[in-house]
C-alpha cells in the first residue's frame, strides 16, 4: 500500500434525500440538515473542525461565488480555515486529506451539493468542452455518452442487453437506499440518444452530502470503526475526445494503481458511472469481477446530484465499513465528459475495531 505521513479516516457520512425538484429549498436549506447530521454523529461542533472544504459549481448555481452562501450557513465567524473546489466534492475530500497529511489539521469537514433542477443541466455541462471545436456544437452529456456506448458496441465489448443489465441491477439495488431517487427496477424506455435508452441515463437530481475526516487517534476516538483511507489518487485524460480511446479509462487505472487498489482484492466498489456504459468501462479499467459488489447503493443511475455524486461514492463505502458490512472497498469519482477526470480511493476497516 502507499505510505503516507498520517493515517486518515472517514469517521462520519450523511446525505440528503435526492429529489428531482427542491423548489421550496435553497442550497443552504438543503445542506444544513446534512451538516448537522455528520457533526452529531461525531459529537463535534463547528468550532472543533480544523479545516473545511466544499465542492460545488457556480455554473450550475447560475451565479458567481455561490459557495459563499453555503459557507455562511456553515458558520465562517469566528474566522475558520476554509477552501473550495469547483469540482465534485470527492476532490474537496482529496484537498482536505492533503491538509491533514501536512499536519495543519486533525479534523476536516467536507461537503458538496448540487441543484440541477432550476435550469438545463445539459446546456450547462457543454461549457466543460473544448471552447473552439466542440463546445460551439453544444453536444450534451447524453450525446457524448452515446458516442462512448457506441464505441463499446463497435469494439464488441458490450451490447444493448448488457447496458440494460447495468441499469436494471443498479436501480434494483437502490431499493434498500432510502436516499435514492429511483428505486426498484425500471423499464429501459425509448431511445434517448441511440444506443442509450432513457433507462441508461441518470436522473436529474438535487442533493447534498458531507463527510468528516480525522487523523490517527482522533479518528479512533470519534468512530468505533473508522474507514481508513489506505490510498487515494486522481488522474486526467486528454481534453480532446478525438485523441482518446473511449472504450477504456487509463487515468482510472493509473489512479487505482497509485492508490494501491490492485495490491489486494476489494469486496465492494462504488463507481461514479452516471451512464450505464461507463460502468462497463470502469469495471474493465479496475479489473472488477463478479466477486465484487458493485454499486450496492444503486450508484449514480439511481441518484445523481451533480457535484456531490462522487463524494457520495466515498461516503457509501465508508458507511458500509462503519457498519461492518465491508472490510476493504474502492470508491471512484469522475468529472468531465466521458470519464475525463477520475479519482480512486481505497478504504479499509482495521481488524480488531468493533463494528457498530
C-alpha positions, 0 to 999 in steps of 0.5 A, spaced: 500 500 500 502 507 499 505 510 505 503 516 507 505 521 513 498 520 517 493 515 517 486 518 515 479 516 516 472 517 514 469 517 521 462 520 519 457 520 512 450 523 511 446 525 505 440 528 503 434 525 500 435 526 492 429 529 489 428 531 482 425 538 484 427 542 491 423 548 489 421 550 496 429 549 498 435 553 497 442 550 497 443 552 504 436 549 506 438 543 503 445 542 506 444 544 513 440 538 515 446 534 512 451 538 516 448 537 522 447 530 521 455 528 520 457 533 526 452 529 531 454 523 529 461 525 531 459 529 537 463 535 534 461 542 533 463 547 528 468 550 532 472 543 533 473 542 525 480 544 523 479 545 516 473 545 511 472 544 504 466 544 499 465 542 492 460 545 488 459 549 481 457 556 480 455 554 473 450 550 475 448 555 481 447 560 475 451 565 479 458 567 481 461 565 488 455 561 490 459 557 495 459 563 499 452 562 501 453 555 503 459 557 507 455 562 511 450 557 513 456 553 515 458 558 520 465 562 517 465 567 524 469 566 528 474 566 522 475 558 520 480 555 515 476 554 509 477 552 501 473 550 495 473 546 489 469 547 483 469 540 482 465 534 485 466 534 492 470 527 492 476 532 490 474 537 496 475 530 500 482 529 496 484 537 498 482 536 505 486 529 506 492 533 503 491 538 509 491 533 514 497 529 511 501 536 512 499 536 519 495 543 519 489 539 521 486 533 525 479 534 523 476 536 516 469 537 514 467 536 507 461 537 503 458 538 496 451 539 493 448 540 487 441 543 484 440 541 477 433 542 477 432 550 476 435 550 469 438 545 463 443 541 466 445 539 459 446 546 456 450 547 462 455 541 462 457 543 454 461 549 457 466 543 460 468 542 452 473 544 448 471 552 447 473 552 439 471 545 436 466 542 440 463 546 445 460 551 439 456 544 437 453 544 444 453 536 444 450 534 451 452 529 456 447 524 453 450 525 446 457 524 448 455 518 452 452 515 446 458 516 442 462 512 448 456 506 448 457 506 441 464 505 441 463 499 446 458 496 441 463 497 435 469 494 439 464 488 441 465 489 448 458 490 450 451 490 447 444 493 448 442 487 453 448 488 457 447 496 458 440 494 460 443 489 465 447 495 468 441 499 469 436 494 471 441 491 477 443 498 479 436 501 480 434 494 483 439 495 488 437 502 490 431 499 493 434 498 500 437 506 499 432 510 502 436 516 499 435 514 492 431 517 487 429 511 483 428 505 486 426 498 484 427 496 477 425 500 471 423 499 464 429 501 459 424 506 455 425 509 448 431 511 445 434 517 448 440 518 444 441 511 440 444 506 443 442 509 450 435 508 452 432 513 457 433 507 462 441 508 461 441 515 463 441 518 470 436 522 473 436 529 474 437 530 481 438 535 487 442 533 493 447 534 498 452 530 502 458 531 507 463 527 510 468 528 516 475 526 516 480 525 522 487 523 523 490 517 527 487 517 534 482 522 533 479 518 528 479 512 533 476 516 538 470 519 534 468 512 530 468 505 533 470 503 526 473 508 522 474 507 514 481 508 513 483 511 507 489 506 505 490 510 498 487 515 494 489 518 487 486 522 481 488 522 474 486 526 467 485 524 460 486 528 454 481 534 453 480 532 446 475 526 445 478 525 438 485 523 441 482 518 446 480 511 446 473 511 449 472 504 450 477 504 456 479 509 462 487 509 463 487 515 468 482 510 472 487 505 472 493 509 473 489 512 479 487 505 482 494 503 481 497 509 485 492 508 490 494 501 491 487 498 489 490 492 485 495 490 491 489 486 494 482 484 492 476 489 494 469 486 496 465 492 494 466 498 489 462 504 488 463 507 481 461 514 479 458 511 472 452 516 471 451 512 464 450 505 464 456 504 459 461 507 463 460 502 468 462 497 463 468 501 462 470 502 469 469 495 471 474 493 465 479 499 467 479 496 475 479 489 473 472 488 477 469 481 477 463 478 479 466 477 486 465 484 487 459 488 489 458 493 485 454 499 486 450 496 492 447 503 493 444 503 486 450 508 484 449 514 480 443 511 475 439 511 481 441 518 484 445 523 481 446 530 484 451 533 480 457 535 484 456 531 490 455 524 486 462 522 487 463 524 494 457 520 495 461 514 492 466 515 498 461 516 503 457 509 501 463 505 502 465 508 508 458 507 511 458 500 509 465 499 513 462 503 519 457 498 519 461 492 518 458 490 512 465 491 508 472 490 510 476 493 504 472 497 498 474 502 492 470 508 491 471 512 484 469 519 482 469 522 475 468 529 472 468 531 465 465 528 459 466 521 458 470 519 464 475 525 463 477 526 470 477 520 475 479 519 482 480 512 486 480 511 493 481 505 497 478 504 504 479 499 509 476 497 516 482 495 521 481 488 524 480 488 531 475 495 531 468 493 533 463 494 528 457 498 530 
